[in-house]
Amino acid sequence: MQRFIKHFIYYCIFSVGLLLTPVAVYSASAGVVLTFDDTSIDQWHDFFAERNDVKATFFVSHWHTLSSSQIEKLRTLQNKGHEIGCHSYDHKPIHHAPYLSEASNVNLYLAEQVFPAIANMQAFGFYPVSFSYPNGRRTPVYDEAIRPHLPYLRSTTPNAGQTLSTLDELYHNSSKRYGFLSGDGIDSGYQKELPEITAALQRAKDRGEILTLYAHRILPAGETHNYGIPVSKLNAVIDRAKALGLRFYTFQEAYQVGNRGGAASSSEAPVTANSGSVSATVEGERVRVQWEGISADFIGIVPANQSEWQADMAGANADGSASGKLGITLSAAQRGQTYVAILYRNTSKVGASAPFRF
């Protein structure tokens, strides 16, 4: 009990309560999501930092053990357009003691594995919205508990000997309803060779779907590890995807394709999906919002733990423009809070940025 009370303090101090899942503003092009788990940051950086032809998502655990050099490498990757997600505090899965997938232990899991991990990342300027379950095991009870804080969830799927192209759980598109996305592994230990991966990429292309894959280490020539993908194999996967014209999504982008998987509460106003984009950046005392492909007549800056703009919040008229830039001033007293920029047309939400820190 003392351990629970100690860790539950994280909930009171650090939880940003991301009850508003950003609106689906990404087009549903066929594509692939490349995700990497754990802490092989040096290898990830060596492979991706100098590339401009692919995006990936890195789900990091054990943030409290990272060196300053590793954190800066993650910052470099994030600045290149890659996503940095959360993989729990110290990689404890929900089906191990003391959690054991029981509903009564959900709050303990949040206090020990979710809130401290978010807090550690936020302390260095990383604001995750995606969560990868350690060992891939999940339950609906845990999904509902974690989603308000990390709205985009990734699990793994037991394939029982099936090939990647026959595992429907690995694919989604704008017409499917989903509360989480499943991935399958392409590390050496999963024995998914290039022809099988190519067939899976071909299915995504042929059916207009998005395929989710995961790995751990990126192995240089001559190195072997069950939880690693050889650099030559990863290069080949990327080349096959590019040859097929597939889009490389971050996990957040891929999750926003479709109807948000039921993550929105029934009390939220309906959202009109768009194929445009919204970004928000902080410049001094102002938030600069840029949008394209979305007709909006008002932009509100909303705390991330609230679902709607209110009259006492910052906002500005957008005059019905389908694209543009606006600077919206926030007060200095609001420093340190996490916000979302929401676009409205009439009274309906038509777009939103990812959460950002002011």
C-alpha positions in Angstrom: 0.0 0.0 0.0 2.8 2.4 0.8 4.4 1.7 -2.5 1.1 2.5 -4.3 0.6 5.7 -2.4 4.1 6.8 -3.1 3.8 6.3 -6.8 0.3 7.6 -7.1 1.7 11.0 -6.4 2.8 11.0 -10.0 -0.8 11.0 -11.0 -1.5 14.2 -9.1 1.5 16.0 -10.3 2.4 14.9 -13.8 -0.5 13.4 -15.6 -1.5 15.7 -18.4 -4.9 13.9 -18.8 -5.0 13.7 -22.6 -8.7 13.2 -22.8 -8.9 14.8 -26.2 -7.5 12.5 -28.8 -6.2 14.6 -31.7 -8.6 14.6 -34.7 -7.9 12.3 -37.7 -6.4 14.8 -40.1 -4.1 12.4 -42.0 -5.0 11.0 -45.4 -5.6 7.3 -45.6 -2.8 6.4 -48.1 -1.5 2.9 -48.1 1.5 2.7 -45.9 3.6 1.1 -43.2 4.4 2.0 -39.6 7.9 1.0 -38.5 8.2 1.0 -34.7 11.1 0.1 -32.4 10.9 -0.8 -28.7 13.2 -0.5 -25.6 16.4 1.5 -25.5 18.7 0.8 -28.5 19.0 4.5 -29.0 22.5 4.6 -30.4 21.6 2.1 -33.1 18.4 3.8 -34.0 20.2 7.2 -34.2 23.0 5.8 -36.3 20.5 4.4 -38.8 17.9 7.1 -39.0 19.5 10.4 -38.1 20.9 11.1 -41.6 18.0 9.8 -43.6 15.2 11.9 -45.0 13.2 9.2 -46.8 11.5 7.4 -43.9 9.8 8.0 -40.6 9.6 5.7 -37.6 8.4 5.6 -34.0 10.6 4.7 -31.1 8.9 3.4 -27.9 11.3 4.0 -25.1 11.4 2.3 -21.7 13.8 2.9 -18.8 14.0 6.6 -19.5 15.4 7.1 -16.0 18.5 5.2 -17.0 19.3 7.1 -20.2 22.4 9.2 -20.6 22.3 12.8 -21.6 23.8 11.8 -24.9 21.1 9.2 -25.6 18.4 11.8 -24.8 19.9 14.3 -27.2 20.0 11.6 -29.9 16.2 11.0 -29.3 15.7 14.8 -29.6 17.6 14.7 -32.9 15.3 12.0 -34.1 12.2 13.8 -33.0 13.4 17.0 -34.7 13.7 14.9 -37.9 10.0 14.0 -37.8 10.2 10.7 -36.0 8.0 10.0 -33.0 9.1 9.3 -29.5 6.6 7.1 -27.7 6.3 5.6 -24.2 7.0 2.0 -23.4 6.4 2.1 -19.6 8.7 3.0 -16.7 10.8 -0.2 -16.6 9.2 -2.6 -19.0 6.9 -4.4 -16.7 4.1 -6.1 -18.6 0.5 -6.1 -17.3 0.4 -10.0 -17.0 3.3 -10.2 -14.5 3.1 -9.7 -10.8 2.0 -7.5 -9.2 -0.4 -6.5 -12.0 -1.6 -9.8 -13.5 -4.1 -8.2 -15.8 -6.6 -7.8 -12.9 -8.9 -4.7 -13.0 -8.1 -4.1 -9.3 -4.4 -3.5 -10.2 -4.9 -1.0 -13.0 -4.3 2.0 -10.7 -1.1 0.5 -9.4 0.1 0.0 -13.0 -0.7 3.6 -13.8 1.1 4.8 -10.7 4.2 2.6 -11.2 4.6 2.3 -15.0 2.7 5.0 -16.8 2.8 8.2 -14.8 6.5 8.1 -13.8 7.4 7.3 -17.5 5.4 10.3 -18.7 6.9 12.5 -16.1 10.5 11.5 -16.9 9.9 12.2 -20.6 8.2 15.5 -20.0 11.1 16.7 -17.8 13.3 16.6 -20.9 10.7 18.2 -23.3 9.2 15.1 -24.7 5.4 14.8 -24.6 4.4 11.3 -25.7 0.9 10.5 -26.9 1.6 6.9 -27.9 2.1 3.8 -25.7 3.4 0.4 -26.6 2.5 -2.4 -24.1 5.6 -4.2 -22.9 5.5 -7.8 -24.2 2.4 -6.7 -26.2 -0.2 -8.0 -23.8 -3.3 -5.8 -23.3 -6.9 -5.9 -22.0 -9.8 -3.6 -22.6 -9.6 -2.5 -18.9 -6.0 -1.4 -19.3 -6.8 0.2 -22.6 -9.4 2.4 -21.0 -7.2 3.3 -18.1 -4.1 4.3 -20.1 -5.9 6.0 -23.1 -6.8 9.2 -21.3 -3.0 9.8 -20.7 -1.5 8.1 -23.8 -4.3 7.9 -26.3 -2.6 5.9 -29.0 -2.0 2.2 -28.0 0.1 -0.5 -29.7 -0.1 -4.2 -28.8 1.3 -7.3 -30.5 -0.6 -10.2 -32.1 0.1 -13.9 -31.6 0.4 -15.2 -35.2 0.1 -19.0 -34.5 2.2 -19.7 -37.5 0.2 -17.4 -39.9 2.0 -15.3 -42.4 2.0 -11.6 -42.1 -0.2 -11.0 -45.1 -3.0 -13.2 -43.6 -3.0 -11.5 -40.2 -5.9 -9.0 -40.5 -5.1 -7.5 -37.1 -1.9 -5.9 -38.5 -3.8 -3.8 -41.0 -6.2 -0.8 -40.7 -7.6 1.9 -42.9 -10.0 4.8 -42.7 -13.1 2.6 -42.7 -12.2 0.5 -39.7 -13.0 1.1 -36.0 -10.2 0.3 -33.6 -9.2 1.0 -30.0 -5.6 -0.1 -30.5 -3.3 -1.1 -33.3 -1.5 -4.5 -33.3 1.9 -5.0 -34.7 4.0 -8.1 -35.5 7.8 -8.5 -35.1 10.4 -8.5 -37.8 13.4 -9.1 -35.6 15.6 -12.2 -36.4 13.9 -14.2 -33.6 10.5 -13.9 -35.2 11.7 -15.6 -38.4 9.9 -13.3 -40.8 12.1 -13.2 -43.8 12.1 -10.6 -46.6 9.7 -12.4 -49.0 7.0 -12.7 -46.3 7.4 -9.1 -45.3 7.3 -8.0 -49.0 4.0 -9.9 -49.4 2.6 -8.1 -46.4 3.7 -4.7 -47.9 2.1 -5.7 -51.2 -1.2 -6.5 -49.4 -1.1 -3.0 -47.8 -0.6 -1.5 -51.3 -3.3 -3.6 -53.0 -6.0 -2.9 -50.4 -5.1 0.6 -49.4 -4.2 -0.4 -45.8 -1.6 0.6 -43.2 0.6 -2.2 -41.9 2.2 -2.0 -38.4 5.5 -3.7 -37.7 7.9 -3.6 -34.8 11.5 -4.4 -34.0 14.1 -3.7 -31.3 17.8 -3.4 -32.1 19.2 -2.5 -35.5 22.1 -4.9 -36.0 25.3 -3.9 -37.9 26.9 -6.4 -40.2 28.2 -9.5 -38.4 26.1 -9.0 -35.2 23.3 -11.3 -34.3 20.5 -11.1 -31.7 17.0 -12.5 -31.5 15.6 -9.1 -30.7 17.3 -7.3 -33.5 16.9 -6.7 -37.2 20.0 -6.8 -39.4 20.7 -3.4 -41.0 20.7 -5.0 -44.5 17.3 -6.5 -43.9 15.9 -3.2 -42.6 17.3 -1.4 -45.7 15.6 -4.0 -47.9 12.2 -3.6 -46.1 12.4 0.2 -46.6 13.4 -0.2 -50.2 10.5 -2.6 -50.9 8.0 -0.2 -49.3 9.4 2.8 -51.3 9.2 0.8 -54.5 5.5 0.1 -53.8 4.9 3.7 -53.2 3.9 3.2 -49.6 3.8 6.0 -47.1 5.9 5.8 -44.0 3.7 6.8 -41.0 4.6 7.6 -37.5 2.5 5.6 -35.0 0.5 8.8 -34.1 -0.2 9.6 -37.7 -1.3 6.1 -38.5 -3.6 5.9 -35.5 -5.3 9.1 -36.6 -6.4 7.5 -39.8 -10.0 6.4 -39.4 -12.5 7.2 -36.7 -10.2 7.3 -33.7 -11.0 3.8 -32.7 -13.8 4.7 -30.3 -11.3 6.6 -28.1 -13.4 9.7 -28.0 -16.0 9.8 -25.3 -19.7 9.8 -26.2 -20.0 13.3 -24.7 -17.6 14.8 -27.3 -19.0 16.8 -30.2 -18.7 15.0 -33.5 -15.6 15.5 -35.5 -15.4 15.9 -39.3 -12.4 14.1 -40.6 -10.2 15.9 -43.1 -7.2 15.1 -45.3 -5.4 18.2 -44.2 -2.8 18.9 -41.5 -2.5 21.1 -38.4 0.6 22.1 -36.5 1.2 24.3 -33.5 4.6 25.7 -32.3 5.4 27.9 -29.4 7.2 31.2 -30.2 7.8 33.3 -27.1 4.4 34.2 -25.6 2.5 33.1 -28.7 1.4 29.9 -30.3 1.8 29.8 -34.1 -0.9 27.5 -35.6 -0.5 26.5 -39.2 -3.1 24.5 -41.1 -3.6 23.3 -44.7 -6.6 21.6 -46.4 -9.1 22.3 -43.6 -11.7 25.1 -43.8 -12.0 26.7 -40.4 -13.6 29.8 -39.0 -12.1 29.7 -35.5 -9.1 28.3 -33.7 -9.1 27.7 -30.0 -6.1 26.9 -27.7 -7.5 24.3 -25.3 -5.8 22.6 -22.3 -5.1 19.0 -23.3 -7.2 17.7 -20.4 -10.3 19.4 -21.7 -12.4 18.5 -24.7 -13.8 21.9 -25.9 -12.8 25.5 -26.2 -14.4 27.8 -23.6 -14.9 31.6 -23.7 -12.1 32.3 -21.2 -9.6 30.5 -23.3 -7.3 31.9 -26.0 -8.5 31.8 -29.6 -8.7 33.7 -32.9 -10.9 33.9 -35.9 -9.7 32.0 -39.0 -12.3 33.6 -41.4 -13.2 30.3 -43.1 -9.7 30.0 -44.7 -8.7 26.5 -45.9 -5.1 27.2 -45.1 -3.1 29.8 -43.2 -1.1 30.8 -40.2 -2.2 32.5 -37.0 -0.3 33.7 -33.9 -2.4 33.4 -30.7 -1.1 34.9 -27.5 -1.2 33.0 -24.2 -0.5 34.5 -20.8 2.8 33.9 -19.0 0.8 32.3 -16.1 0.0 29.4 -18.4 3.6 28.3 -18.8 4.2 24.7 -18.2 0.8 23.5 -19.4 0.0 21.1 -22.3 -2.4 22.3 -24.9 -4.1 21.3 -28.2 -5.0 23.8 -31.0 -8.6 22.9 -32.1 -10.0 24.1 -35.5 -13.8 24.7 -35.7 -16.2 25.3 -38.6 -19.4 26.6 -37.2 -19.5 24.7 -33.9 -18.0 21.4 -35.2 -14.4 20.3 -34.6 -12.7 19.9 -38.0 -9.1 19.5 -37.0 -6.6 19.5 -34.1 -2.9 19.7 -33.5 -0.9 17.2 -31.5 -0.5 18.1 -27.9 2.2 20.8 -27.2 3.8 22.3 -24.2 3.6 26.1 -23.7 
